[in-house]
Structure formats: C-alpha cells, structure tokens
Amino acid sequence: TALLIATPAWCQTASCGPVVDLLVELDPSASMNVIHAEVYTTPDLLDEVPDRTELLGPIIGTYGMDFEPSLIVADADGLVTARLDFSFDRSEMAAAIATAT
C-alpha cells in the first residue's frame, strides 16, 4: 500500500503536484493499493478562514505532520517499509514502493 499525503493546489513546497503525477505515472500493472490523503477536509474554504489549521484533515493529526508531501509505503502485513518526505523523484518513489513487495 502506498499512502501519499499531499494537497497539490495548496502545497507549501510546490512539490505536491509533481509527486502526485509521479505516483499516477507508475506502472499500472503494479499490484498495489494507492491512497491519496488530502491535507484539508474542505480545501474550497481555504481562502475564507483566517486559520487554515482548522481545516486540516485527521490524517495530518494522526501522523503529527506539519509538512507535505509525504509518501508512506507499507507491506501486506501493514508494516511501514519506506517513507519519503518533502521532495523526491521518480526513482526514489519507485524504490520506496518496491520495498512493499
């Protein structure tokens, strides 16, 4: 399983969109579950609230994150086998996902 935590339209680092694209471009024949976790519960309200933290999704609190993007890879038993944070390229992502098989 690959869990990508990113919010492409509102990313603090401007790398969320590219890493989402990288994940989509991976070999579609690969046998894995992919979960995209949006950072904000209602991103359409971001420009209307004075404090964006009130719109953070539960996954952010669960992982104690104050940054994005993050890719977390787990094997079939749920054991985390790799994690990439902030900025990573296609080869790093492929290598991380390969740890789950």
Chimera marker file (.cmm) of the C-alpha trace (Angstrom):
<marker_set name="trace">
<marker id="1" x="0.000" y="0.000" z="0.000" r="1" g="1" b="0" radius="0.5"/>
<marker id="2" x="1.233" y="3.469" z="-0.835" r="1" g="1" b="0" radius="0.5"/>
<marker id="3" x="-0.212" y="6.433" z="1.056" r="1" g="1" b="0" radius="0.5"/>
<marker id="4" x="0.519" y="9.827" z="-0.455" r="1" g="1" b="0" radius="0.5"/>
<marker id="5" x="-0.274" y="12.806" z="1.741" r="1" g="1" b="0" radius="0.5"/>
<marker id="6" x="-0.351" y="15.907" z="-0.431" r="1" g="1" b="0" radius="0.5"/>
<marker id="7" x="-2.511" y="18.824" z="-1.473" r="1" g="1" b="0" radius="0.5"/>
<marker id="8" x="-1.405" y="19.801" z="-4.970" r="1" g="1" b="0" radius="0.5"/>
<marker id="9" x="-3.350" y="23.048" z="-5.261" r="1" g="1" b="0" radius="0.5"/>
<marker id="10" x="-2.276" y="24.422" z="-1.863" r="1" g="1" b="0" radius="0.5"/>
<marker id="11" x="1.079" y="22.745" z="-1.273" r="1" g="1" b="0" radius="0.5"/>
<marker id="12" x="3.504" y="24.657" z="0.913" r="1" g="1" b="0" radius="0.5"/>
<marker id="13" x="6.513" y="23.357" z="-1.040" r="1" g="1" b="0" radius="0.5"/>
<marker id="14" x="5.180" y="23.379" z="-4.634" r="1" g="1" b="0" radius="0.5"/>
<marker id="15" x="6.244" y="19.749" z="-4.985" r="1" g="1" b="0" radius="0.5"/>
<marker id="16" x="2.896" y="18.080" z="-4.202" r="1" g="1" b="0" radius="0.5"/>
<marker id="17" x="1.546" y="18.242" z="-7.741" r="1" g="1" b="0" radius="0.5"/>
<marker id="18" x="4.662" y="16.735" z="-9.288" r="1" g="1" b="0" radius="0.5"/>
<marker id="19" x="4.798" y="13.841" z="-6.802" r="1" g="1" b="0" radius="0.5"/>
<marker id="20" x="1.091" y="13.091" z="-7.358" r="1" g="1" b="0" radius="0.5"/>
<marker id="21" x="1.862" y="12.981" z="-11.093" r="1" g="1" b="0" radius="0.5"/>
<marker id="22" x="4.793" y="10.629" z="-10.460" r="1" g="1" b="0" radius="0.5"/>
<marker id="23" x="2.574" y="8.268" z="-8.498" r="1" g="1" b="0" radius="0.5"/>
<marker id="24" x="-0.044" y="8.264" z="-11.250" r="1" g="1" b="0" radius="0.5"/>
<marker id="25" x="2.628" y="7.568" z="-13.870" r="1" g="1" b="0" radius="0.5"/>
<marker id="26" x="3.968" y="4.457" z="-12.109" r="1" g="1" b="0" radius="0.5"/>
<marker id="27" x="3.467" y="1.136" z="-13.859" r="1" g="1" b="0" radius="0.5"/>
<marker id="28" x="-0.287" y="0.471" z="-13.789" r="1" g="1" b="0" radius="0.5"/>
<marker id="29" x="0.406" y="-3.271" z="-13.775" r="1" g="1" b="0" radius="0.5"/>
<marker id="30" x="1.974" y="-2.956" z="-10.341" r="1" g="1" b="0" radius="0.5"/>
<marker id="31" x="-0.090" y="-4.733" z="-7.747" r="1" g="1" b="0" radius="0.5"/>
<marker id="32" x="-0.620" y="-2.157" z="-5.004" r="1" g="1" b="0" radius="0.5"/>
<marker id="33" x="-3.279" y="-0.111" z="-3.313" r="1" g="1" b="0" radius="0.5"/>
<marker id="34" x="-2.763" y="3.632" z="-3.603" r="1" g="1" b="0" radius="0.5"/>
<marker id="35" x="-4.386" y="6.058" z="-1.213" r="1" g="1" b="0" radius="0.5"/>
<marker id="36" x="-4.211" y="9.805" z="-1.736" r="1" g="1" b="0" radius="0.5"/>
<marker id="37" x="-4.860" y="11.599" z="1.544" r="1" g="1" b="0" radius="0.5"/>
<marker id="38" x="-5.902" y="15.212" z="1.080" r="1" g="1" b="0" radius="0.5"/>
<marker id="39" x="-4.392" y="17.550" z="3.666" r="1" g="1" b="0" radius="0.5"/>
<marker id="40" x="-7.519" y="19.709" z="4.050" r="1" g="1" b="0" radius="0.5"/>
<marker id="41" x="-11.059" y="18.498" z="4.731" r="1" g="1" b="0" radius="0.5"/>
<marker id="42" x="-12.649" y="21.290" z="2.691" r="1" g="1" b="0" radius="0.5"/>
<marker id="43" x="-9.975" y="22.912" z="0.537" r="1" g="1" b="0" radius="0.5"/>
<marker id="44" x="-12.523" y="25.129" z="-1.194" r="1" g="1" b="0" radius="0.5"/>
<marker id="45" x="-12.836" y="27.086" z="2.086" r="1" g="1" b="0" radius="0.5"/>
<marker id="46" x="-9.103" y="27.804" z="2.488" r="1" g="1" b="0" radius="0.5"/>
<marker id="47" x="-9.414" y="31.397" z="1.311" r="1" g="1" b="0" radius="0.5"/>
<marker id="48" x="-12.336" y="32.038" z="3.660" r="1" g="1" b="0" radius="0.5"/>
<marker id="49" x="-10.832" y="31.072" z="7.030" r="1" g="1" b="0" radius="0.5"/>
<marker id="50" x="-8.264" y="33.077" z="8.999" r="1" g="1" b="0" radius="0.5"/>
<marker id="51" x="-6.542" y="29.928" z="10.311" r="1" g="1" b="0" radius="0.5"/>
<marker id="52" x="-6.080" y="27.078" z="7.820" r="1" g="1" b="0" radius="0.5"/>
<marker id="53" x="-5.210" y="24.625" z="10.594" r="1" g="1" b="0" radius="0.5"/>
<marker id="54" x="-8.907" y="24.341" z="11.454" r="1" g="1" b="0" radius="0.5"/>
<marker id="55" x="-9.419" y="22.681" z="8.053" r="1" g="1" b="0" radius="0.5"/>
<marker id="56" x="-6.666" y="20.081" z="8.431" r="1" g="1" b="0" radius="0.5"/>
<marker id="57" x="-7.795" y="16.512" z="7.875" r="1" g="1" b="0" radius="0.5"/>
<marker id="58" x="-7.498" y="13.827" z="10.547" r="1" g="1" b="0" radius="0.5"/>
<marker id="59" x="-4.623" y="12.088" z="8.734" r="1" g="1" b="0" radius="0.5"/>
<marker id="60" x="-2.428" y="15.113" z="9.396" r="1" g="1" b="0" radius="0.5"/>
<marker id="61" x="-3.070" y="14.949" z="13.130" r="1" g="1" b="0" radius="0.5"/>
<marker id="62" x="-2.646" y="11.181" z="13.213" r="1" g="1" b="0" radius="0.5"/>
<marker id="63" x="0.785" y="11.405" z="11.619" r="1" g="1" b="0" radius="0.5"/>
<marker id="64" x="1.705" y="14.596" z="13.501" r="1" g="1" b="0" radius="0.5"/>
<marker id="65" x="2.666" y="16.306" z="10.270" r="1" g="1" b="0" radius="0.5"/>
<marker id="66" x="3.323" y="19.969" z="9.668" r="1" g="1" b="0" radius="0.5"/>
<marker id="67" x="4.709" y="19.492" z="6.161" r="1" g="1" b="0" radius="0.5"/>
<marker id="68" x="3.860" y="17.903" z="2.840" r="1" g="1" b="0" radius="0.5"/>
<marker id="69" x="4.161" y="15.877" z="0.677" r="1" g="1" b="0" radius="0.5"/>
<marker id="70" x="4.883" y="12.548" z="2.292" r="1" g="1" b="0" radius="0.5"/>
<marker id="71" x="4.794" y="9.055" z="0.795" r="1" g="1" b="0" radius="0.5"/>
<marker id="72" x="4.378" y="6.172" z="3.231" r="1" g="1" b="0" radius="0.5"/>
<marker id="73" x="4.708" y="2.606" z="1.927" r="1" g="1" b="0" radius="0.5"/>
<marker id="74" x="3.561" y="-0.478" z="3.818" r="1" g="1" b="0" radius="0.5"/>
<marker id="75" x="3.747" y="-4.183" z="3.046" r="1" g="1" b="0" radius="0.5"/>
<marker id="76" x="0.836" y="-6.645" z="3.065" r="1" g="1" b="0" radius="0.5"/>
<marker id="77" x="1.138" y="-7.003" z="6.860" r="1" g="1" b="0" radius="0.5"/>
<marker id="78" x="0.831" y="-3.248" z="7.390" r="1" g="1" b="0" radius="0.5"/>
<marker id="79" x="4.493" y="-2.796" z="8.306" r="1" g="1" b="0" radius="0.5"/>
<marker id="80" x="5.890" y="0.510" z="7.074" r="1" g="1" b="0" radius="0.5"/>
<marker id="81" x="8.751" y="-0.312" z="4.722" r="1" g="1" b="0" radius="0.5"/>
<marker id="82" x="9.617" y="3.150" z="3.399" r="1" g="1" b="0" radius="0.5"/>
<marker id="83" x="8.818" y="6.806" z="3.869" r="1" g="1" b="0" radius="0.5"/>
<marker id="84" x="9.758" y="9.784" z="1.722" r="1" g="1" b="0" radius="0.5"/>
<marker id="85" x="9.185" y="13.367" z="2.843" r="1" g="1" b="0" radius="0.5"/>
<marker id="86" x="9.260" y="16.756" z="1.123" r="1" g="1" b="0" radius="0.5"/>
<marker id="87" x="10.905" y="16.263" z="-2.265" r="1" g="1" b="0" radius="0.5"/>
<marker id="88" x="11.584" y="13.029" z="-4.115" r="1" g="1" b="0" radius="0.5"/>
<marker id="89" x="11.967" y="11.903" z="-7.679" r="1" g="1" b="0" radius="0.5"/>
<marker id="90" x="10.636" y="9.033" z="-9.803" r="1" g="1" b="0" radius="0.5"/>
<marker id="91" x="13.492" y="6.648" z="-8.972" r="1" g="1" b="0" radius="0.5"/>
<marker id="92" x="13.205" y="7.294" z="-5.224" r="1" g="1" b="0" radius="0.5"/>
<marker id="93" x="9.444" y="6.739" z="-5.362" r="1" g="1" b="0" radius="0.5"/>
<marker id="94" x="9.798" y="3.520" z="-7.374" r="1" g="1" b="0" radius="0.5"/>
<marker id="95" x="12.453" y="2.227" z="-4.970" r="1" g="1" b="0" radius="0.5"/>
<marker id="96" x="10.249" y="3.029" z="-1.959" r="1" g="1" b="0" radius="0.5"/>
<marker id="97" x="7.248" y="1.264" z="-3.463" r="1" g="1" b="0" radius="0.5"/>
<marker id="98" x="9.399" y="-1.748" z="-4.354" r="1" g="1" b="0" radius="0.5"/>
<marker id="99" x="10.105" y="-2.257" z="-0.630" r="1" g="1" b="0" radius="0.5"/>
<marker id="100" x="6.496" y="-3.343" z="-0.112" r="1" g="1" b="0" radius="0.5"/>
<marker id="101" x="6.750" y="-6.407" z="-2.351" r="1" g="1" b="0" radius="0.5"/>
<link id1="1" id2="2" r="1" g="1" b="0" radius="0.2"/>
<link id1="2" id2="3" r="1" g="1" b="0" radius="0.2"/>
<link id1="3" id2="4" r="1" g="1" b="0" radius="0.2"/>
<link id1="4" id2="5" r="1" g="1" b="0" radius="0.2"/>
<link id1="5" id2="6" r="1" g="1" b="0" radius="0.2"/>
<link id1="6" id2="7" r="1" g="1" b="0" radius="0.2"/>
<link id1="7" id2="8" r="1" g="1" b="0" radius="0.2"/>
<link id1="8" id2="9" r="1" g="1" b="0" radius="0.2"/>
<link id1="9" id2="10" r="1" g="1" b="0" radius="0.2"/>
<link id1="10" id2="11" r="1" g="1" b="0" radius="0.2"/>
<link id1="11" id2="12" r="1" g="1" b="0" radius="0.2"/>
<link id1="12" id2="13" r="1" g="1" b="0" radius="0.2"/>
<link id1="13" id2="14" r="1" g="1" b="0" radius="0.2"/>
<link id1="14" id2="15" r="1" g="1" b="0" radius="0.2"/>
<link id1="15" id2="16" r="1" g="1" b="0" radius="0.2"/>
<link id1="16" id2="17" r="1" g="1" b="0" radius="0.2"/>
<link id1="17" id2="18" r="1" g="1" b="0" radius="0.2"/>
<link id1="18" id2="19" r="1" g="1" b="0" radius="0.2"/>
<link id1="19" id2="20" r="1" g="1" b="0" radius="0.2"/>
<link id1="20" id2="21" r="1" g="1" b="0" radius="0.2"/>
<link id1="21" id2="22" r="1" g="1" b="0" radius="0.2"/>
<link id1="22" id2="23" r="1" g="1" b="0" radius="0.2"/>
<link id1="23" id2="24" r="1" g="1" b="0" radius="0.2"/>
<link id1="24" id2="25" r="1" g="1" b="0" radius="0.2"/>
<link id1="25" id2="26" r="1" g="1" b="0" radius="0.2"/>
<link id1="26" id2="27" r="1" g="1" b="0" radius="0.2"/>
<link id1="27" id2="28" r="1" g="1" b="0" radius="0.2"/>
<link id1="28" id2="29" r="1" g="1" b="0" radius="0.2"/>
<link id1="29" id2="30" r="1" g="1" b="0" radius="0.2"/>
<link id1="30" id2="31" r="1" g="1" b="0" radius="0.2"/>
<link id1="31" id2="32" r="1" g="1" b="0" radius="0.2"/>
<link id1="32" id2="33" r="1" g="1" b="0" radius="0.2"/>
<link id1="33" id2="34" r="1" g="1" b="0" radius="0.2"/>
<link id1="34" id2="35" r="1" g="1" b="0" radius="0.2"/>
<link id1="35" id2="36" r="1" g="1" b="0" radius="0.2"/>
<link id1="36" id2="37" r="1" g="1" b="0" radius="0.2"/>
<link id1="37" id2="38" r="1" g="1" b="0" radius="0.2"/>
<link id1="38" id2="39" r="1" g="1" b="0" radius="0.2"/>
<link id1="39" id2="40" r="1" g="1" b="0" radius="0.2"/>
<link id1="40" id2="41" r="1" g="1" b="0" radius="0.2"/>
<link id1="41" id2="42" r="1" g="1" b="0" radius="0.2"/>
<link id1="42" id2="43" r="1" g="1" b="0" radius="0.2"/>
<link id1="43" id2="44" r="1" g="1" b="0" radius="0.2"/>
<link id1="44" id2="45" r="1" g="1" b="0" radius="0.2"/>
<link id1="45" id2="46" r="1" g="1" b="0" radius="0.2"/>
<link id1="46" id2="47" r="1" g="1" b="0" radius="0.2"/>
<link id1="47" id2="48" r="1" g="1" b="0" radius="0.2"/>
<link id1="48" id2="49" r="1" g="1" b="0" radius="0.2"/>
<link id1="49" id2="50" r="1" g="1" b="0" radius="0.2"/>
<link id1="50" id2="51" r="1" g="1" b="0" radius="0.2"/>
<link id1="51" id2="52" r="1" g="1" b="0" radius="0.2"/>
<link id1="52" id2="53" r="1" g="1" b="0" radius="0.2"/>
<link id1="53" id2="54" r="1" g="1" b="0" radius="0.2"/>
<link id1="54" id2="55" r="1" g="1" b="0" radius="0.2"/>
<link id1="55" id2="56" r="1" g="1" b="0" radius="0.2"/>
<link id1="56" id2="57" r="1" g="1" b="0" radius="0.2"/>
<link id1="57" id2="58" r="1" g="1" b="0" radius="0.2"/>
<link id1="58" id2="59" r="1" g="1" b="0" radius="0.2"/>
<link id1="59" id2="60" r="1" g="1" b="0" radius="0.2"/>
<link id1="60" id2="61" r="1" g="1" b="0" radius="0.2"/>
<link id1="61" id2="62" r="1" g="1" b="0" radius="0.2"/>
<link id1="62" id2="63" r="1" g="1" b="0" radius="0.2"/>
<link id1="63" id2="64" r="1" g="1" b="0" radius="0.2"/>
<link id1="64" id2="65" r="1" g="1" b="0" radius="0.2"/>
<link id1="65" id2="66" r="1" g="1" b="0" radius="0.2"/>
<link id1="66" id2="67" r="1" g="1" b="0" radius="0.2"/>
<link id1="67" id2="68" r="1" g="1" b="0" radius="0.2"/>
<link id1="68" id2="69" r="1" g="1" b="0" radius="0.2"/>
<link id1="69" id2="70" r="1" g="1" b="0" radius="0.2"/>
<link id1="70" id2="71" r="1" g="1" b="0" radius="0.2"/>
<link id1="71" id2="72" r="1" g="1" b="0" radius="0.2"/>
<link id1="72" id2="73" r="1" g="1" b="0" radius="0.2"/>
<link id1="73" id2="74" r="1" g="1" b="0" radius="0.2"/>
<link id1="74" id2="75" r="1" g="1" b="0" radius="0.2"/>
<link id1="75" id2="76" r="1" g="1" b="0" radius="0.2"/>
<link id1="76" id2="77" r="1" g="1" b="0" radius="0.2"/>
<link id1="77" id2="78" r="1" g="1" b="0" radius="0.2"/>
<link id1="78" id2="79" r="1" g="1" b="0" radius="0.2"/>
<link id1="79" id2="80" r="1" g="1" b="0" radius="0.2"/>
<link id1="80" id2="81" r="1" g="1" b="0" radius="0.2"/>
<link id1="81" id2="82" r="1" g="1" b="0" radius="0.2"/>
<link id1="82" id2="83" r="1" g="1" b="0" radius="0.2"/>
<link id1="83" id2="84" r="1" g="1" b="0" radius="0.2"/>
<link id1="84" id2="85" r="1" g="1" b="0" radius="0.2"/>
<link id1="85" id2="86" r="1" g="1" b="0" radius="0.2"/>
<link id1="86" id2="87" r="1" g="1" b="0" radius="0.2"/>
<link id1="87" id2="88" r="1" g="1" b="0" radius="0.2"/>
<link id1="88" id2="89" r="1" g="1" b="0" radius="0.2"/>
<link id1="89" id2="90" r="1" g="1" b="0" radius="0.2"/>
<link id1="90" id2="91" r="1" g="1" b="0" radius="0.2"/>
<link id1="91" id2="92" r="1" g="1" b="0" radius="0.2"/>
<link id1="92" id2="93" r="1" g="1" b="0" radius="0.2"/>
<link id1="93" id2="94" r="1" g="1" b="0" radius="0.2"/>
<link id1="94" id2="95" r="1" g="1" b="0" radius="0.2"/>
<link id1="95" id2="96" r="1" g="1" b="0" radius="0.2"/>
<link id1="96" id2="97" r="1" g="1" b="0" radius="0.2"/>
<link id1="97" id2="98" r="1" g="1" b="0" radius="0.2"/>
<link id1="98" id2="99" r="1" g="1" b="0" radius="0.2"/>
<link id1="99" id2="100" r="1" g="1" b="0" radius="0.2"/>
<link id1="100" id2="101" r="1" g="1" b="0" radius="0.2"/>
</marker_set>
